[in-house]
Amino acid sequence: MRIAIYCRVSTADQSCEMQLRELREYAGRQDWQIAGEYVDHAISGKKTVRPQLTRLMADGRLKRFDAVVVWKLDRFGRSLANLVENVQLLDSYGVRFVAITQGIDTDQKNPTGRLLLHLMAAFAEFERDVILERVNAGIAAAQAAGKHCGRPKRVFRRDDALRMRSEGQSFRAIATHLGVPTMTVVDAVRKGRAKSASA
């Protein structure tokens, strides 16, 4: 079986050598062929962009290996939701995921591994729901206190947008003239017309 090894350390003074050594030894004991090593140095798990992980996922889609092997789960995903999303993507490519120190293996022939994948997905969904609930509660509390939430309102002459549109100018031309996005002009014109019709 061809495998890809993925390692990550968070700071520049840390080394991936211990992870790499253990993963290489594990692959040797299993008689697996190492097709590639993907190492992100000094990349925090919280960062959304991890160059080697991005390359690994692209190579997985191209079936350049049969499995991804990591030392621990927290080396692979920045959150439970992110971990599950990546593992499910690999699974959809037909690529197995193995975390050697935690006994995790999503081999399609392994019913325990499949159960674990479903449990992880359920916990990730729960994590997302909890975060969303907290965010919504925070927004509601801020609005109750009279604070504006969301993007600041675009300040421009809506009557100018309506006038220019009635003169036959395109939404894009109006947006360029007023210095706002095209969809902002479209929304303003629609609301302006609806208000005039109901008056």
VEXDREN-2710 file (C-alpha; in Angstrom, 1 decimal):
% VEXDREN-2710
k/r/px/py/pz
1/MET/0.0/0.0/0.0
2/ARG/1.3/3.5/-0.9
3/ILE/1.0/6.0/1.9
4/ALA/1.5/9.7/2.5
5/ILE/2.9/10.9/5.8
6/TYR/1.7/14.2/7.2
7/CYS/3.5/16.0/10.0
8/ARG/3.1/19.5/11.5
9/VAL/4.8/21.5/14.2
10/SER/3.4/24.9/15.5
11/THR/6.6/26.9/16.1
12/ALA/10.0/27.3/14.4
13/ASP/11.9/25.9/17.3
14/GLN/10.1/22.6/17.1
15/SER/11.1/19.7/14.9
16/CYS/9.0/17.1/13.1
17/GLU/11.8/14.5/13.3
18/MET/10.2/12.5/16.1
19/GLN/6.9/12.3/14.3
20/LEU/8.7/11.4/11.0
21/ARG/10.8/8.7/12.6
22/GLU/7.8/7.0/14.3
23/LEU/5.7/7.2/11.2
24/ARG/8.5/5.8/9.0
25/GLU/9.1/3.0/11.4
26/TYR/5.4/2.2/11.6
27/ALA/5.2/2.1/7.8
28/GLY/8.1/-0.2/7.7
29/ARG/6.5/-2.6/10.2
30/GLN/3.3/-2.6/8.1
31/ASP/5.3/-3.1/4.9
32/TRP/3.8/0.1/3.4
33/GLN/5.5/2.1/0.7
34/ILE/6.0/5.8/1.5
35/ALA/4.8/7.7/-1.6
36/GLY/5.4/11.2/-0.1
37/GLU/6.1/13.1/3.1
38/TYR/4.2/16.4/3.7
39/VAL/5.6/18.5/6.5
40/ASP/4.2/21.9/7.6
41/HIS/6.9/23.7/9.8
42/ALA/5.9/26.5/12.2
43/ILE/2.3/26.4/11.2
44/SER/-0.3/26.8/14.0
45/GLY/-3.2/24.4/13.9
46/LYS/-5.5/27.4/14.0
47/LYS/-4.2/28.6/10.6
48/THR/-6.6/27.9/7.7
49/VAL/-3.8/27.8/5.1
50/ARG/-1.3/25.0/5.6
51/PRO/0.6/24.6/2.3
52/GLN/1.7/21.0/2.7
53/LEU/-1.8/19.9/3.9
54/THR/-3.3/21.7/0.8
55/ARG/-0.9/19.8/-1.4
56/LEU/-1.6/16.5/0.3
57/MET/-5.4/16.9/-0.2
58/ALA/-4.8/17.7/-3.9
59/ASP/-2.6/14.7/-4.3
60/GLY/-5.2/12.5/-2.5
61/ARG/-7.8/13.6/-5.0
62/LEU/-5.5/12.5/-7.7
63/LYS/-5.0/9.1/-6.0
64/ARG/-1.3/9.4/-5.6
65/PHE/-1.4/7.3/-2.5
66/ASP/-3.8/4.9/-0.8
67/ALA/-3.7/6.2/2.8
68/VAL/-2.7/9.2/4.9
69/VAL/-0.8/8.4/8.0
70/VAL/-0.4/10.9/10.9
71/TRP/1.1/10.7/14.4
72/LYS/-2.0/12.2/16.2
73/LEU/-5.3/13.7/15.1
74/ASP/-4.4/17.2/16.4
75/ARG/-1.5/17.3/13.8
76/PHE/-4.1/17.0/11.0
77/GLY/-7.1/19.2/11.8
78/ARG/-7.3/22.7/13.4
79/SER/-10.7/21.8/14.9
80/LEU/-12.9/18.7/15.1
81/ALA/-15.1/20.0/12.3
82/ASN/-12.0/20.7/10.1
83/LEU/-10.5/17.3/10.9
84/VAL/-13.7/15.5/10.0
85/GLU/-14.2/17.5/6.8
86/ASN/-10.7/16.6/5.6
87/VAL/-11.0/12.9/6.7
88/GLN/-14.4/12.7/4.9
89/LEU/-12.9/14.3/1.8
90/LEU/-10.1/11.7/1.8
91/ASP/-12.7/9.0/2.3
92/SER/-14.6/10.2/-0.8
93/TYR/-11.4/9.9/-2.8
94/GLY/-11.0/6.3/-1.6
95/VAL/-8.1/7.3/0.6
96/ARG/-7.7/5.7/4.1
97/PHE/-6.8/7.8/7.2
98/VAL/-4.6/6.4/10.0
99/ALA/-3.6/8.1/13.3
100/ILE/-0.9/5.6/14.6
101/THR/-0.8/6.7/18.3
102/GLN/-4.5/6.7/18.8
103/GLY/-5.5/3.5/17.0
104/ILE/-7.7/5.3/14.4
105/ASP/-8.0/3.7/11.0
106/THR/-10.9/4.5/8.5
107/ASP/-10.2/1.4/6.4
108/GLN/-13.5/0.7/4.6
109/LYS/-13.1/-3.0/5.5
110/ASN/-12.9/-2.1/9.2
111/PRO/-16.4/-1.6/10.8
112/THR/-14.9/0.0/13.9
113/GLY/-13.1/2.6/11.8
114/ARG/-16.3/3.3/9.9
115/LEU/-18.3/3.7/13.1
116/LEU/-15.6/6.1/14.5
117/LEU/-15.8/8.2/11.3
118/HIS/-19.6/8.6/11.8
119/LEU/-19.2/9.4/15.5
120/MET/-16.5/12.0/14.7
121/ALA/-18.9/13.6/12.1
122/ALA/-21.7/13.7/14.7
123/PHE/-19.4/15.4/17.3
124/ALA/-18.2/17.9/14.7
125/GLU/-21.8/18.8/13.8
126/PHE/-22.5/19.2/17.6
127/GLU/-19.4/21.5/17.9
128/ARG/-20.6/23.6/15.0
129/ASP/-24.1/23.9/16.5
130/VAL/-22.7/25.0/19.9
131/ILE/-20.5/27.6/18.2
132/LEU/-23.4/28.9/16.2
133/GLU/-25.6/29.1/19.2
134/ARG/-23.0/31.1/21.1
135/VAL/-22.5/33.5/18.2
136/ASN/-26.3/34.0/17.8
137/ALA/-26.6/34.6/21.6
138/GLY/-23.8/37.2/21.4
139/ILE/-25.4/39.0/18.5
140/ALA/-28.8/39.1/20.2
141/ALA/-27.2/40.5/23.4
142/ALA/-25.3/43.1/21.4
143/GLN/-28.4/44.2/19.4
144/ALA/-30.4/44.4/22.7
145/ALA/-27.7/46.8/24.0
146/GLY/-28.2/48.9/20.8
147/LYS/-25.0/47.9/19.0
148/HIS/-24.9/47.4/15.3
149/CYS/-23.9/44.0/14.2
150/GLY/-22.7/42.9/10.8
151/ARG/-21.2/44.9/7.9
152/PRO/-21.4/48.7/8.1
153/LYS/-24.0/50.2/5.9
154/ARG/-22.8/51.6/2.6
155/VAL/-23.2/55.4/2.5
156/PHE/-24.1/56.7/-1.0
157/ARG/-26.9/58.7/-2.7
158/ARG/-29.6/56.2/-3.3
159/ASP/-31.7/58.8/-5.2
160/ASP/-28.7/59.2/-7.6
161/ALA/-28.7/55.5/-8.2
162/LEU/-32.5/55.5/-9.0
163/ARG/-32.1/58.6/-11.2
164/MET/-29.2/57.1/-13.2
165/ARG/-31.0/53.8/-13.6
166/SER/-34.1/55.6/-14.9
167/GLU/-31.9/57.3/-17.4
168/GLY/-30.9/53.9/-18.7
169/GLN/-27.5/53.4/-17.2
170/SER/-26.3/49.9/-16.3
171/PHE/-26.0/48.8/-12.7
172/ARG/-22.3/48.3/-13.2
173/ALA/-21.8/51.9/-14.6
174/ILE/-23.8/53.3/-11.7
175/ALA/-21.8/51.2/-9.2
176/THR/-18.5/52.4/-10.7
177/HIS/-19.7/56.1/-10.6
178/LEU/-20.9/55.8/-6.9
179/GLY/-17.9/53.7/-5.8
180/VAL/-20.0/50.8/-4.4
181/PRO/-20.5/47.1/-5.3
182/THR/-22.9/46.4/-8.2
183/MET/-25.2/44.3/-6.0
184/THR/-25.5/47.2/-3.5
185/VAL/-26.9/49.4/-6.4
186/VAL/-29.2/46.5/-7.5
187/ASP/-30.6/46.2/-4.0
188/ALA/-31.0/50.0/-3.6
189/VAL/-32.9/50.4/-6.9
190/ARG/-35.2/47.4/-6.1
191/LYS/-36.0/48.8/-2.6
192/GLY/-36.5/52.3/-4.0
193/ARG/-38.9/51.1/-6.7
194/ALA/-40.8/48.9/-4.2
195/LYS/-41.1/51.9/-1.8
196/SER/-42.4/54.2/-4.7
197/ALA/-44.9/51.5/-5.7
198/SER/-46.3/51.2/-2.2
199/ALA/-46.5/54.9/-1.7
END
